[in-house]
Amino acid sequence: MPTLTQADAPVSKYQQNDHALPAFDRLLESLSPEERPESVIELGTASGLFSLALLKLLRHHIPTLDSFYTFDNAVRKMEFETRLAIEEHGGSVKTGDILKDLEGFISDLIESSGRVWLLCDNGDKIREFNMFAEWLKPGDFIFTHDYAPTEEVFEKEIRGKYWNCLEITDGPIQYSIEAYNLTPIKDSHFQKAAWGAFRKKA
């Protein structure tokens, strides 16, 4: 699997580091076909380059993936060719206020789809996580970017080495983690990628 820095665009345009795709790749390889997602919902499209790379990775592992939605308040940073490529791979790009106008649409998607992966990488990751976690079903996954379990872990193990932005830790989402039976996925690649990964238990 190519890494982001081996792709045509600079890694900075993906707004990810080079550990992100390998983290998702390793997780997909570890899951049985019955555990892999049927629908993927990404909150925060930005340039769309990571959306496209992730969609291609998902299609590689799951040719029968039912749906891939990526949402953003605006997609001004996205090139037309990127949006076209996402749609050609069966993805759907949606724009609007995720936390207001689209809240019902997104929660309905989570509730009505099969196994879901929800990626929170928009402008208010804490609110996104807490708002949509309650709609997850057993076996669903929720991910959040610019994450470390604590500020101490971020300062000691991530900042200056892998990623320099921290927007969410376990503290503000602890209620949701406990109330909705979310189990953290412990994986060094996810930590280096500054992604938190959680799976809803039965």
KOLFI-478550 format. One line per 3 residues: number of its first residue (from 0); their letters; for each residue z, x, y of C-alpha. Coordinates in steps of 0.02 Angstrom, whole numbers, plus 50000, padded with zeros to 5 digits. Each point is the difference from the previous one (the first is absolute). Example, Ala and Ser with C-alpha at 12.3 -4.5 7.8 and 13.67 -1.06 7.14 Angstrom:
2
0> as> 50390/50615/49775 ~ 49967/50069/50172
This chain:
202
0> mpt> 50000/50000/50000 ~ 49952/50076/50170 ~ 50138/50025/50125
3> ltq> 49991/49935/50178 ~ 49970/50174/50073 ~ 49849/50019/49886
6> ada> 49923/49843/50073 ~ 49872/49999/50141 ~ 50121/49947/50137
9> pvs> 50150/50103/50058 ~ 50162/49952/49914 ~ 50074/49950/50169
12> kyq> 49876/49855/50012 ~ 50074/49926/49843 ~ 50173/49998/50080
15> qnd> 50065/50062/49832 ~ 50034/50169/49925 ~ 49921/50076/49845
18> hal> 50136/49934/49883 ~ 49966/49816/50031 ~ 49854/49967/49883
21> paf> 50072/50106/49858 ~ 50162/49899/50011 ~ 49907/49836/49976
24> drl> 49888/50079/49868 ~ 50150/50059/49898 ~ 50081/49829/50011
27> les> 49842/49911/49943 ~ 49983/50119/49853 ~ 50180/49969/49949
30> lsp> 49980/49811/49995 ~ 49929/49901/49855 ~ 49851/49886/50038
33> eer> 50121/49853/49996 ~ 50107/50081/50136 ~ 49862/50052/50119
36> pes> 49965/49895/50155 ~ 49878/49858/50003 ~ 50004/49985/50189
39> vie> 50040/50129/50135 ~ 50053/49957/50178 ~ 50006/50137/50130
42> lgt> 50085/49969/50167 ~ 49929/50124/50125 ~ 49816/50048/49988
45> asg> 49982/50122/50147 ~ 49841/50101/49971 ~ 49977/49921/49829
48> lfs> 49968/50168/49919 ~ 50157/49997/49894 ~ 49967/49817/49960
51> lal> 49829/50049/49932 ~ 50065/50150/49904 ~ 50138/49895/49921
54> lkl> 49879/49860/49958 ~ 49885/50123/49912 ~ 50148/50069/49903
57> lrh> 50054/49825/49949 ~ 49823/49955/49945 ~ 49997/50159/49894
60> hip> 50158/49948/49907 ~ 49976/49812/50010 ~ 49816/49949/49999
63> tld> 50054/49817/49989 ~ 50113/50006/50154 ~ 49999/49823/50069
66> sfy> 50022/50034/50185 ~ 50038/50131/50132 ~ 50051/49941/50173
69> tfd> 50035/50114/50147 ~ 50077/49926/50158 ~ 50021/50068/50176
72> nav> 50032/49933/50174 ~ 49835/50081/50051 ~ 49874/50115/49917
75> rkm> 49937/50092/50154 ~ 50025/50166/49912 ~ 49889/49950/49854
78> efe> 49819/50054/49992 ~ 49877/49864/49952 ~ 49944/50103/49849
81> trl> 50179/50008/49936 ~ 50023/49812/50011 ~ 49833/49974/49914
84> aie> 50049/50120/49860 ~ 50166/49909/49974 ~ 49908/49835/49986
87> ehg> 49868/50075/49884 ~ 50142/50051/49883 ~ 50067/49823/49999
90> gsv> 50132/50019/50136 ~ 50035/49882/50144 ~ 50048/50053/50177
93> ktg> 50104/49875/50099 ~ 50062/50010/50179 ~ 50141/49908/50087
96> dil> 50186/50008/50033 ~ 50074/50041/49829 ~ 50176/49947/50047
99> kdl> 49951/49836/50083 ~ 49828/49924/49976 ~ 49970/50073/49827
102> egf> 50176/49989/49927 ~ 49965/49840/49904 ~ 49830/50060/49938
105> isd> 50072/50164/49935 ~ 50153/49920/49918 ~ 49884/49873/49915
108> lie> 49893/50144/49935 ~ 50153/50086/49927 ~ 50065/49840/49922
111> ssg> 49837/49934/49931 ~ 49919/50161/49936 ~ 50037/50086/49836
114> rvw> 50088/50169/50001 ~ 50001/50061/50180 ~ 50017/50166/50087
117> llc> 50054/49980/50182 ~ 49983/50152/50114 ~ 50096/49995/50165
120> dng> 49921/50122/50122 ~ 49978/49903/50161 ~ 50096/50010/50162
123> dki> 50169/49931/49946 ~ 50030/50054/49821 ~ 50181/49943/49992
126> ref> 49956/49822/50052 ~ 49849/49999/49884 ~ 50103/50056/49851
129> nmf> 50141/49878/50034 ~ 49884/49855/50041 ~ 49889/50009/49847
132> aew> 50116/50071/49866 ~ 50070/49828/49963 ~ 49829/49939/49943
135> lkp> 49979/50134/49867 ~ 49995/49948/49818 ~ 50072/50096/49852
138> gdf> 49886/50148/49965 ~ 49933/50009/50179 ~ 50013/50162/50099
141> ift> 50036/50027/50184 ~ 49965/50164/50090 ~ 50042/50060/50175
144> hdy> 49935/50151/50095 ~ 50087/50122/50119 ~ 50148/49981/49883
147> apt> 50145/50101/49934 ~ 50155/49929/49914 ~ 50111/50075/50136
150> eev> 49979/50098/50161 ~ 50087/50147/49915 ~ 49871/50005/49860
153> fek> 49861/49991/50130 ~ 50068/50144/50102 ~ 50038/50111/49850
156> eir> 49855/49964/49884 ~ 49854/49923/50095 ~ 49991/50042/50186
159> gky> 49900/50157/50035 ~ 49947/50012/49818 ~ 49902/49844/49960
162> wnc> 50014/49867/50137 ~ 50079/49990/50172 ~ 50014/49813/50031
165> lei> 50149/49895/49944 ~ 50000/49813/50037 ~ 50096/49924/49854
168> tdg> 50147/50046/49889 ~ 50098/49903/49869 ~ 50133/49945/50125
171> piq> 49905/49863/50093 ~ 49920/49935/49839 ~ 50152/50014/49886
174> ysi> 50033/49812/50003 ~ 49821/49965/49941 ~ 50011/50135/49866
177> eay> 50156/49922/49928 ~ 49964/49816/50031 ~ 49825/50006/49926
180> nlt> 50038/50119/49854 ~ 49890/50143/50058 ~ 50011/50161/49901
183> pik> 49944/50162/50085 ~ 49866/50103/49914 ~ 50064/50178/49995
186> dsh> 49851/50116/50012 ~ 49983/50165/50093 ~ 49822/49960/50054
189> fqk> 50054/49840/50087 ~ 50140/50093/50089 ~ 49881/50138/50056
192> aaw> 49877/49866/50057 ~ 50139/49915/50100 ~ 49971/49838/49904
195> gaf> 50139/49894/49929 ~ 49957/49906/49841 ~ 50099/49855/49925
198> rkk> 49973/49884/49854 ~ 50071/49825/49986 ~ 50102/49975/49842
201> a> 50010/49837/49907
